[in-house]
Amino acid sequence: MIPFAGFILGIILGLVLNIPVSPDMARYLGIALLAALDSSFGGLRANLEHTFNERLFVGGFLVNTIIAGLIVYVGDNLGIEIYLAAVVAFGVRLFQNLALIRRHFFKLHHLE
């Protein structure tokens, strides 16, 4: 319940505070957001499957964010938009996790 409350509070603060982001940092923020969402939904999925491990969650969150940031940084320095690879990878994993979470709730409520 606490992580969900933190998630909602973060969304509300993000909408209310309206902090400007420079165009140079927008890619980094976007990738960081995708990494956070991917890790969060992966953690929720693992929790629903009773396989959640806090160390794996935190480690995966940090590693995903760092690697994605490095991909954006290298791409910016090379003049190539290779950050799109991270966007696709996180997007695919995000939708897979959401599909499995949805399937879990359908099974839980006998809606299959």
C-alpha positions in Angstrom: 0.0 0.0 0.0 2.8 2.4 0.8 4.5 2.1 -2.6 1.2 2.7 -4.3 0.6 5.8 -2.2 4.1 7.0 -3.0 3.4 6.5 -6.7 0.2 8.5 -6.6 1.9 11.2 -4.5 4.7 11.4 -7.0 2.2 11.8 -9.9 0.3 14.6 -8.1 3.5 16.4 -7.1 4.8 16.2 -10.7 1.6 17.7 -12.0 1.3 20.4 -9.4 4.9 21.6 -9.2 5.3 21.9 -13.0 9.1 21.7 -13.0 10.5 22.8 -16.4 12.8 20.3 -18.1 15.4 21.4 -20.7 15.2 19.7 -24.1 18.7 18.3 -23.6 17.5 16.5 -20.4 14.1 15.4 -21.8 15.5 12.2 -23.2 17.2 11.3 -20.0 14.1 12.0 -18.0 12.0 10.0 -20.4 14.3 7.0 -20.2 14.5 7.2 -16.4 10.7 7.3 -16.2 10.4 4.2 -18.5 13.1 2.4 -16.4 11.1 3.3 -13.2 7.8 2.1 -14.6 9.4 -1.1 -15.9 10.9 -1.9 -12.5 7.7 -0.9 -10.7 5.4 -3.0 -12.8 8.0 -5.9 -12.7 8.0 -5.6 -8.9 4.2 -5.6 -8.8 4.1 -8.7 -11.0 6.7 -10.5 -8.9 4.7 -9.6 -5.7 1.5 -11.0 -7.2 3.4 -14.2 -8.2 4.9 -14.4 -4.6 8.5 -14.2 -6.0 9.3 -10.6 -5.0 12.9 -10.0 -3.8 13.7 -6.6 -2.5 17.4 -6.8 -3.4 16.6 -7.9 -7.0 14.0 -5.1 -7.3 16.4 -2.3 -6.1 19.3 -3.7 -8.0 17.3 -4.1 -11.2 15.9 -0.6 -10.8 19.4 0.9 -10.4 21.0 -1.1 -13.2 18.2 -0.5 -15.6 18.3 3.3 -15.0 22.1 3.5 -15.2 22.3 1.4 -18.4 19.5 3.3 -20.1 21.1 6.6 -19.1 24.4 5.4 -20.6 22.7 4.4 -23.8 21.3 7.9 -24.1 24.6 9.5 -23.3 26.6 7.4 -25.8 23.9 8.0 -28.4 24.1 11.7 -27.8 27.8 11.8 -28.1 27.8 9.7 -31.3 24.9 11.7 -32.8 22.8 8.5 -33.1 19.4 8.1 -31.5 20.2 4.7 -30.0 18.1 5.6 -27.0 15.2 4.3 -29.1 16.5 0.8 -28.4 16.0 1.3 -24.7 12.5 2.8 -25.3 11.5 -0.3 -27.3 13.0 -2.7 -24.8 11.3 -1.0 -21.8 8.1 -0.6 -23.7 7.9 -4.3 -24.6 8.7 -5.3 -21.0 6.2 -2.8 -19.6 3.4 -4.2 -21.8 4.3 -7.8 -21.0 4.2 -7.1 -17.3 0.9 -5.2 -17.6 -0.6 -8.1 -19.5 0.6 -10.6 -16.9 -0.8 -8.4 -14.1 -4.1 -8.1 -15.9 -4.2 -11.9 -16.4 -3.5 -12.4 -12.7 -6.5 -10.2 -11.7 -8.8 -11.9 -14.2 -7.9 -15.3 -12.7 -8.3 -13.9 -9.2 -11.8 -12.6 -10.0 -12.8 -15.6 -12.2 -13.2 -13.4 -15.3 -11.3 -15.6 -17.7 
